[in-house]
Amino acid sequence: MAFSSALVLTDLNDYIAPSQACIKPVEVKKSDNQGPSEIKVDEEGGYYEITHDGGESKLEKASISLNDCLACSGCVTSAESVLITMQSQEELYSILKANKEAFEKNDPSAHRTVVISISPQSRASLAGKYNMTPLQVHKRLVYFFKNHLGAHNVFDTSFSRDLSLVESAREFVERFRLYMANGGDKVEAALQQQDAEKESENIDNGRARARRRRAPRSEEDSNANQVLPMLASSCPGWVCYAEKTHGEVLPYITAAKSPQQMMGSLVKDYLANKTHTIPSSIYHVAIMPCYDKKLEASRPDFFLEQFNTREVDCVLTTTEVDKMFQEQNIDFTQLPEAGIDDMFNKVGIDPVTQIETAYGSEGSSSGGALEYILATAARELFNITDVPADLPTSGRVVIKVGKNADVREYLLQSDDGRTLLRFATAYGFRNIQNIVRKVKTGKCTYHYVEVMACPGGCVNGGGQLAPNSELVVNAKDWVHYVEQIYRSVQGVRPEENEIIKTIYNEWIGDPSNLGLTNRKKGTPLSGTGTQQFNSVQDELEYYRSHAENLEGTLQETRAALDEFQISSRELEEELEKELQTTEKAYKELKARCEHFKRESDDWKSKYTQAKHEQNMAMLQMQREIDILRATEEMFRKKILELELDNDDLERTERAATSSLSDLEVRLNKTIERNVILDSEENEIVAKDNLTEQTQRLRDELNEVNSELAVMHDKSTKQNNFIQELENKLEDLEKARKELQHQQQRAATPDRGSYYYEPYGRTNRTRIPRTPSIGGNLNGMPAISSASSNPVKMVQEMVGRVRAATKMLDLIVLSDGLILAIIYLWAQHNSEAMMTFMFGINFKALYLPWALVVYDFLVRGSIPQPSLLGIATAHVYYYFTTVYPGQGGYQYLKTPDFLHRMFPPSAAQVNGSGVHVWPGQQQRQQQQQQQSQRNPFGGHTWGRGQRLG
């Protein structure tokens, strides 16, 4: 069985009823029905008992309430899960949310005052986790609960602990005096004699224990042991265990409330009166180190029936509060510090440092009850005032450690060495069982025992934070670390707390009148009440009957003593044999222990060697990884540099290609214009323009040569291309000279020219092919056709029109004439496919309109000359072609000189580029070679060359 362990839901299908592992039996009420009966189930699932006479009565469901729970950990049913839900942060959130809704609706009746009480053990655990002082933790908790969540007050249970200590000390003094009056002085004398004999005799520990067991008890033992030892009651796990399994020890448990319930009385009674509010309008939340505190708050003893409320409405453990920080996405270390309430807090200004200081209770981390009660009893009973709170430093108190650190004896000695008081601590269930066994058998010699269910006390409660600090390595060190933080707070005795005195004067008076004890009003403490007599005769009768009872008890005790002595002798013999067996087993275990120790040393050395080899291998692998990473980084840098160089070369190549393409276009324009001027009357003007353009091209070529010279080392292909350009330029110069030579002869519009054949035909003019006619239309886009003949015809017509417009000085009408001619051509070749700019294909019928739209987009204004040319061409086309074709009279006819300027056979030219109309002699030769015609139609006039 364990206490204060974390609760875990183990059965999701459980219902609100006890588990089969529950050790609390269900109460079965006695039925008045004497005969047989039947059970009927109705449609709604209700159970009814049918008696033999036909009567029906509805059966109640058997259930065990939380008040019956023993905290035995036999089960964790959904009944306990209901408890956890009722006392959890979710319940607190719902109360705070309801307060906000009440405030928004302006409904004061639905609003509740939220009060938070923080235990010093929880505060120390949080301080250990976040590496803070208890005062810093307390101020940050005040800010969290009041400023962030919306609580109204935050109190410290160290304040209510003072009330609990005062009441516990007062009760112990009363018990001890009654104990001494009922024969305790004789018992104490016998115990002191035994202690003296034990010190004087030189016997081994085993025989001393046996002799102490055989020591006869005085006849006053039974009466004296009815009030002592007094057992602490602040641990709910221990109290619950005693109530449900060992009812015999209940009279020995102190009646004073725990600090949690003391604070509940202060909040629901004193604070409610001070603030003129009813207790049910206050919602009290306690922050505690133990889950069993939830059971304590749920006890019916602490339910105020008059106001239908509990003294403590909700208990949250330290772990649950830390979880709230995570749920609220809050870094606790970054919270600001808020001011502490004046009421119910032990905070003041240190008179030496003048710094705000948090005060606590003197003594152990479990509340200091043993230390304070021992000091108070020494002062009140024996007039000893030099017992400090730190008992190990006192010369009057002898401390003896038991079999484990959770069992200690504290012996108060007088000046002559006599033991006056025997106090002890018993932490953990194993030690609790030993104390309970001694108390039940009347063999407990202690006057006061501080009992706690958790080993290590309250700082090791089941609701405390797990060890996660860098300062500790295991749970034991963590508990010690948290206890040191708890003890770092300066302790102040309750009598030094002026507010406690004020509360006693204004509110408490007689503690039994205010419910500051665990027992109801009017119920005297078992064996501790003082008998009142009406006369001396009544008192004499009382003591006479009491003496008779003692006589009977004495006889029974003597008989039990004789029986005990016989059994003790037998037990001693058994113990002797057992001791010999134990010594033999001890030697064997010692030898095995030595053997295991040697094996452990061997394994340690092997482990150290393996660890060393592993470290060396890891170091070598790390070095190799570093070398590989450095090599990889070097290769990455080289790749990056190569990519940058490659990008530079590609950009340079694209720039050179673009420049050469532009130069090619310009050269094509110049060559086309030179060919057109060859057949016109203004050949002299065309020659001058050609010369200027040639010179300009020469200059541009020089510039390109200078650029290509810088890039010569990077691109050999560009140098070859420049050489080819120079060769082509020389061919162009030859063509120009030949044009000059032809000019000296009589010019005829029908003079033939030749294509350049690259293989030995030097007497022919080089006219390279061109992919477009865009250079001749004042910035119009390049146009190509899937069938080349219509395009070439348009090129020839456009060139001749430009020559004619220049000759006639009709620059303004040039665009209109060009569009008119293109419109007429498009009407005659409407099904021809054209390619416009970036690969847009359409029929030749839409070519004029595409050019108009393009001109509008480029210039930004409506091209009126182009539209006028299209309109004129449409009228001309109607009267020369459409109307006569329908049987009408031909009113218009094309002049003969235009037929000569635009010969129809030019449309039969195959290929792309601008071609020259051949002379009469060449046409005769071509007619003889019809069998060798190009399969695509047109004439075979040699190989056309494209620049670049």
ChimeraX attribute file (.defattr): number of C-alpha atoms within 10 A of each C-alpha:
attribute: neighborCount
match mode: 1-to-1
recipient: residues
	/A:1	8
	/A:2	14
	/A:3	23
	/A:4	22
	/A:5	15
	/A:6	13
	/A:7	15
	/A:8	11
	/A:9	12
	/A:10	11
	/A:11	12
	/A:12	8
	/A:13	7
	/A:14	14
	/A:15	11
	/A:16	14
	/A:17	16
	/A:18	25
	/A:19	18
	/A:20	9
	/A:21	11
	/A:22	19
	/A:23	14
	/A:24	16
	/A:25	10
	/A:26	12
	/A:27	9
	/A:28	7
	/A:29	6
	/A:30	6
	/A:31	6
	/A:32	6
	/A:33	12
	/A:34	8
	/A:35	8
	/A:36	9
	/A:37	15
	/A:38	11
	/A:39	14
	/A:40	16
	/A:41	11
	/A:42	9
	/A:43	7
	/A:44	6
	/A:45	8
	/A:46	12
	/A:47	17
	/A:48	17
	/A:49	17
	/A:50	17
	/A:51	16
	/A:52	13
	/A:53	10
	/A:54	9
	/A:55	10
	/A:56	16
	/A:57	12
	/A:58	13
	/A:59	12
	/A:60	9
	/A:61	9
	/A:62	11
	/A:63	14
	/A:64	18
	/A:65	12
	/A:66	17
	/A:67	13
	/A:68	15
	/A:69	19
	/A:70	21
	/A:71	24
	/A:72	18
	/A:73	16
	/A:74	15
	/A:75	19
	/A:76	20
	/A:77	21
	/A:78	21
	/A:79	20
	/A:80	22
	/A:81	15
	/A:82	13
	/A:83	15
	/A:84	20
	/A:85	14
	/A:86	16
	/A:87	23
	/A:88	19
	/A:89	20
	/A:90	13
	/A:91	15
	/A:92	22
	/A:93	13
	/A:94	11
	/A:95	18
	/A:96	20
	/A:97	14
	/A:98	15
	/A:99	21
	/A:100	15
	/A:101	14
	/A:102	16
	/A:103	13
	/A:104	9
	/A:105	10
	/A:106	11
	/A:107	11
	/A:108	10
	/A:109	8
	/A:110	14
	/A:111	19
	/A:112	21
	/A:113	19
	/A:114	21
	/A:115	21
	/A:116	25
	/A:117	26
	/A:118	25
	/A:119	24
	/A:120	29
	/A:121	30
	/A:122	28
	/A:123	28
	/A:124	32
	/A:125	30
	/A:126	24
	/A:127	20
	/A:128	26
	/A:129	18
	/A:130	14
	/A:131	17
	/A:132	16
	/A:133	18
	/A:134	25
	/A:135	20
	/A:136	18
	/A:137	24
	/A:138	27
	/A:139	18
	/A:140	21
	/A:141	24
	/A:142	25
	/A:143	21
	/A:144	21
	/A:145	17
	/A:146	18
	/A:147	12
	/A:148	12
	/A:149	14
	/A:150	17
	/A:151	23
	/A:152	15
	/A:153	19
	/A:154	27
	/A:155	24
	/A:156	29
	/A:157	29
	/A:158	28
	/A:159	25
	/A:160	27
	/A:161	26
	/A:162	26
	/A:163	26
	/A:164	27
	/A:165	26
	/A:166	20
	/A:167	19
	/A:168	25
	/A:169	23
	/A:170	16
	/A:171	18
	/A:172	24
	/A:173	18
	/A:174	17
	/A:175	25
	/A:176	23
	/A:177	15
	/A:178	21
	/A:179	24
	/A:180	15
	/A:181	13
	/A:182	20
	/A:183	18
	/A:184	23
	/A:185	15
	/A:186	18
	/A:187	21
	/A:188	17
	/A:189	14
	/A:190	16
	/A:191	17
	/A:192	16
	/A:193	12
	/A:194	15
	/A:195	14
	/A:196	12
	/A:197	12
	/A:198	16
	/A:199	9
	/A:200	9
	/A:201	9
	/A:202	9
	/A:203	11
	/A:204	8
	/A:205	10
	/A:206	12
	/A:207	13
	/A:208	15
	/A:209	12
	/A:210	15
	/A:211	15
	/A:212	13
	/A:213	14
	/A:214	16
	/A:215	14
	/A:216	15
	/A:217	18
	/A:218	15
	/A:219	19
	/A:220	17
	/A:221	20
	/A:222	18
	/A:223	18
	/A:224	24
	/A:225	23
	/A:226	21
	/A:227	27
	/A:228	27
	/A:229	27
	/A:230	25
	/A:231	24
	/A:232	24
	/A:233	23
	/A:234	27
	/A:235	21
	/A:236	23
	/A:237	26
	/A:238	23
	/A:239	22
	/A:240	21
	/A:241	18
	/A:242	18
	/A:243	14
	/A:244	15
	/A:245	11
	/A:246	14
	/A:247	11
	/A:248	12
	/A:249	20
	/A:250	17
	/A:251	18
	/A:252	24
	/A:253	22
	/A:254	25
	/A:255	23
	/A:256	27
	/A:257	27
	/A:258	27
	/A:259	22
	/A:260	28
	/A:261	27
	/A:262	23
	/A:263	28
	/A:264	28
	/A:265	24
	/A:266	18
	/A:267	24
	/A:268	24
	/A:269	17
	/A:270	18
	/A:271	18
	/A:272	18
	/A:273	14
	/A:274	9
	/A:275	8
	/A:276	9
	/A:277	15
	/A:278	13
	/A:279	25
	/A:280	19
	/A:281	17
	/A:282	22
	/A:283	24
	/A:284	26
	/A:285	25
	/A:286	28
	/A:287	26
	/A:288	30
	/A:289	29
	/A:290	29
	/A:291	25
	/A:292	25
	/A:293	25
	/A:294	23
	/A:295	21
	/A:296	23
	/A:297	23
	/A:298	20
	/A:299	14
	/A:300	12
	/A:301	17
	/A:302	19
	/A:303	16
	/A:304	15
	/A:305	10
	/A:306	8
	/A:307	12
	/A:308	9
	/A:309	17
	/A:310	25
	/A:311	28
	/A:312	30
	/A:313	22
	/A:314	25
	/A:315	31
	/A:316	25
	/A:317	28
	/A:318	27
	/A:319	22
	/A:320	18
	/A:321	20
	/A:322	16
	/A:323	13
	/A:324	15
	/A:325	13
	/A:326	12
	/A:327	9
	/A:328	10
	/A:329	9
	/A:330	13
	/A:331	9
	/A:332	16
	/A:333	12
	/A:334	8
	/A:335	15
	/A:336	13
	/A:337	16
	/A:338	16
	/A:339	10
	/A:340	21
	/A:341	16
	/A:342	12
	/A:343	14
	/A:344	22
	/A:345	21
	/A:346	23
	/A:347	18
	/A:348	13
	/A:349	12
	/A:350	13
	/A:351	9
	/A:352	6
	/A:353	8
	/A:354	9
	/A:355	10
	/A:356	12
	/A:357	17
	/A:358	22
	/A:359	24
	/A:360	27
	/A:361	28
	/A:362	22
	/A:363	20
	/A:364	19
	/A:365	22
	/A:366	24
	/A:367	27
	/A:368	20
	/A:369	26
	/A:370	27
	/A:371	22
	/A:372	24
	/A:373	22
	/A:374	27
	/A:375	20
	/A:376	22
	/A:377	20
	/A:378	21
	/A:379	14
	/A:380	14
	/A:381	13
	/A:382	12
	/A:383	10
	/A:384	16
	/A:385	12
	/A:386	12
	/A:387	20
	/A:388	18
	/A:389	21
	/A:390	12
	/A:391	20
	/A:392	12
	/A:393	11
	/A:394	14
	/A:395	12
	/A:396	20
	/A:397	21
	/A:398	16
	/A:399	16
	/A:400	13
	/A:401	13
	/A:402	13
	/A:403	9
	/A:404	10
	/A:405	13
	/A:406	20
	/A:407	20
	/A:408	19
	/A:409	18
	/A:410	25
	/A:411	20
	/A:412	24
	/A:413	17
	/A:414	15
	/A:415	8
	/A:416	6
	/A:417	10
	/A:418	15
	/A:419	20
	/A:420	16
	/A:421	21
	/A:422	19
	/A:423	22
	/A:424	25
	/A:425	25
	/A:426	27
	/A:427	25
	/A:428	20
	/A:429	20
	/A:430	14
	/A:431	19
	/A:432	21
	/A:433	12
	/A:434	12
	/A:435	21
	/A:436	17
	/A:437	14
	/A:438	14
	/A:439	20
	/A:440	14
	/A:441	8
	/A:442	17
	/A:443	15
	/A:444	17
	/A:445	18
	/A:446	20
	/A:447	21
	/A:448	26
	/A:449	27
	/A:450	25
	/A:451	29
	/A:452	28
	/A:453	26
	/A:454	24
	/A:455	20
	/A:456	21
	/A:457	24
	/A:458	27
	/A:459	30
	/A:460	27
	/A:461	28
	/A:462	22
	/A:463	27
	/A:464	27
	/A:465	23
	/A:466	15
	/A:467	20
	/A:468	14
	/A:469	14
	/A:470	8
	/A:471	13
	/A:472	14
	/A:473	11
	/A:474	12
	/A:475	13
	/A:476	12
	/A:477	13
	/A:478	23
	/A:479	24
	/A:480	15
	/A:481	19
	/A:482	25
	/A:483	23
	/A:484	14
	/A:485	22
	/A:486	26
	/A:487	17
	/A:488	15
	/A:489	19
	/A:490	13
	/A:491	17
	/A:492	17
	/A:493	16
	/A:494	23
	/A:495	12
	/A:496	10
	/A:497	13
	/A:498	9
	/A:499	16
	/A:500	19
	/A:501	15
	/A:502	11
	/A:503	14
	/A:504	13
	/A:505	11
	/A:506	10
	/A:507	16
	/A:508	17
	/A:509	11
	/A:510	11
	/A:511	15
	/A:512	17
	/A:513	13
	/A:514	14
	/A:515	18
	/A:516	24
	/A:517	21
	/A:518	17
	/A:519	16
	/A:520	14
	/A:521	13
	/A:522	8
	/A:523	9
	/A:524	12
	/A:525	17
	/A:526	11
	/A:527	18
	/A:528	19
	/A:529	13
	/A:530	10
	/A:531	7
	/A:532	8
	/A:533	11
	/A:534	7
	/A:535	8
	/A:536	9
	/A:537	10
	/A:538	12
	/A:539	13
	/A:540	12
	/A:541	11
	/A:542	13
	/A:543	12
	/A:544	12
	/A:545	11
	/A:546	11
	/A:547	12
	/A:548	11
	/A:549	11
	/A:550	17
	/A:551	13
	/A:552	10
	/A:553	16
	/A:554	17
	/A:555	12
	/A:556	12
	/A:557	20
	/A:558	15
	/A:559	12
	/A:560	11
	/A:561	17
	/A:562	12
	/A:563	11
	/A:564	18
	/A:565	16
	/A:566	12
	/A:567	12
	/A:568	18
	/A:569	13
	/A:570	12
	/A:571	14
	/A:572	16
	/A:573	11
	/A:574	11
	/A:575	17
	/A:576	14
	/A:577	12
	/A:578	12
	/A:579	13
	/A:580	11
	/A:581	11
	/A:582	13
	/A:583	12
	/A:584	12
	/A:585	12
	/A:586	12
	/A:587	11
	/A:588	12
	/A:589	12
	/A:590	12
	/A:591	12
	/A:592	12
	/A:593	12
	/A:594	12
	/A:595	11
	/A:596	12
	/A:597	12
	/A:598	12
	/A:599	12
	/A:600	12
	/A:601	11
	/A:602	12
	/A:603	12
	/A:604	12
	/A:605	12
	/A:606	12
	/A:607	12
	/A:608	12
	/A:609	12
	/A:610	12
	/A:611	12
	/A:612	12
	/A:613	12
	/A:614	12
	/A:615	12
	/A:616	12
	/A:617	12
	/A:618	12
	/A:619	12
	/A:620	12
	/A:621	12
	/A:622	12
	/A:623	12
	/A:624	12
	/A:625	12
	/A:626	12
	/A:627	12
	/A:628	12
	/A:629	12
	/A:630	12
	/A:631	12
	/A:632	12
	/A:633	12
	/A:634	12
	/A:635	12
	/A:636	12
	/A:637	12
	/A:638	12
	/A:639	12
	/A:640	12
	/A:641	12
	/A:642	12
	/A:643	12
	/A:644	12
	/A:645	12
	/A:646	12
	/A:647	12
	/A:648	12
	/A:649	15
	/A:650	12
	/A:651	12
	/A:652	16
	/A:653	17
	/A:654	12
	/A:655	12
	/A:656	17
	/A:657	14
	/A:658	12
	/A:659	15
	/A:660	20
	/A:661	14
	/A:662	12
	/A:663	19
	/A:664	18
	/A:665	18
	/A:666	15
	/A:667	21
	/A:668	24
	/A:669	19
	/A:670	21
	/A:671	23
	/A:672	26
	/A:673	22
	/A:674	21
	/A:675	22
	/A:676	25
	/A:677	23
	/A:678	26
	/A:679	21
	/A:680	19
	/A:681	15
	/A:682	14
	/A:683	21
	/A:684	14
	/A:685	13
	/A:686	19
	/A:687	19
	/A:688	11
	/A:689	15
	/A:690	19
	/A:691	16
	/A:692	12
	/A:693	16
	/A:694	19
	/A:695	12
	/A:696	12
	/A:697	17
	/A:698	14
	/A:699	12
	/A:700	14
	/A:701	19
	/A:702	13
	/A:703	12
	/A:704	16
	/A:705	19
	/A:706	12
	/A:707	12
	/A:708	20
	/A:709	15
	/A:710	10
	/A:711	17
	/A:712	15
	/A:713	10
	/A:714	14
	/A:715	15
	/A:716	11
	/A:717	11
	/A:718	20
	/A:719	17
	/A:720	12
	/A:721	14
	/A:722	18
	/A:723	13
	/A:724	14
	/A:725	19
	/A:726	16
	/A:727	12
	/A:728	17
	/A:729	17
	/A:730	12
	/A:731	17
	/A:732	19
	/A:733	14
	/A:734	16
	/A:735	20
	/A:736	19
	/A:737	12
	/A:738	15
	/A:739	18
	/A:740	15
	/A:741	10
	/A:742	13
	/A:743	15
	/A:744	9
	/A:745	8
	/A:746	7
	/A:747	14
	/A:748	13
	/A:749	14
	/A:750	16
	/A:751	17
	/A:752	16
	/A:753	20
	/A:754	19
	/A:755	21
	/A:756	22
	/A:757	18
	/A:758	13
	/A:759	6
	/A:760	8
	/A:761	12
	/A:762	13
	/A:763	14
	/A:764	15
	/A:765	21
	/A:766	23
	/A:767	28
	/A:768	23
	/A:769	19
	/A:770	24
	/A:771	18
	/A:772	24
	/A:773	25
	/A:774	18
	/A:775	17
	/A:776	19
	/A:777	18
	/A:778	10
	/A:779	11
	/A:780	16
	/A:781	19
	/A:782	16
	/A:783	20
	/A:784	24
	/A:785	21
	/A:786	12
	/A:787	15
	/A:788	22
	/A:789	21
	/A:790	24
	/A:791	28
	/A:792	25
	/A:793	23
	/A:794	21
	/A:795	25
	/A:796	24
	/A:797	22
	/A:798	24
	/A:799	22
	/A:800	21
	/A:801	21
	/A:802	24
	/A:803	22
	/A:804	18
	/A:805	18
	/A:806	14
	/A:807	14
	/A:808	9
	/A:809	11
	/A:810	13
	/A:811	13
	/A:812	10
	/A:813	15
	/A:814	23
	/A:815	24
	/A:816	22
	/A:817	23
	/A:818	25
	/A:819	27
	/A:820	25
	/A:821	21
	/A:822	25
	/A:823	26
	/A:824	18
	/A:825	21
	/A:826	20
	/A:827	17
	/A:828	15
	/A:829	14
	/A:830	15
	/A:831	13
	/A:832	18
	/A:833	20
	/A:834	23
	/A:835	18
	/A:836	18
	/A:837	14
	/A:838	9
	/A:839	10
	/A:840	9
	/A:841	15
	/A:842	16
	/A:843	15
	/A:844	24
	/A:845	21
	/A:846	16
	/A:847	22
	/A:848	23
	/A:849	15
	/A:850	15
	/A:851	20
	/A:852	20
	/A:853	12
	/A:854	16
	/A:855	19
	/A:856	14
	/A:857	12
	/A:858	11
	/A:859	9
	/A:860	9
	/A:861	9
	/A:862	13
	/A:863	18
	/A:864	13
	/A:865	19
	/A:866	23
	/A:867	18
	/A:868	17
	/A:869	23
	/A:870	24
	/A:871	16
	/A:872	18
	/A:873	21
	/A:874	17
	/A:875	14
	/A:876	18
	/A:877	18
	/A:878	15
	/A:879	17
	/A:880	18
	/A:881	16
	/A:882	15
	/A:883	14
	/A:884	14
	/A:885	12
	/A:886	8
	/A:887	8
	/A:888	12
	/A:889	11
	/A:890	14
	/A:891	10
	/A:892	14
	/A:893	10
	/A:894	9
	/A:895	8
	/A:896	9
	/A:897	8
	/A:898	11
	/A:899	10
	/A:900	11
	/A:901	17
	/A:902	19
	/A:903	13
	/A:904	10
	/A:905	10
	/A:906	21
	/A:907	19
	/A:908	15
	/A:909	23
	/A:910	22
	/A:911	24
	/A:912	21
	/A:913	23
	/A:914	29
	/A:915	26
	/A:916	21
	/A:917	23
	/A:918	18
	/A:919	15
	/A:920	12
	/A:921	10
	/A:922	15
	/A:923	13
	/A:924	11
	/A:925	10
	/A:926	17
	/A:927	11
	/A:928	9
	/A:929	11
	/A:930	12
	/A:931	8
	/A:932	10
	/A:933	14
	/A:934	13
	/A:935	9
	/A:936	11
	/A:937	12
	/A:938	18
	/A:939	19
	/A:940	16
	/A:941	19
	/A:942	11
	/A:943	15
	/A:944	19
	/A:945	16
	/A:946	14
	/A:947	17
	/A:948	14
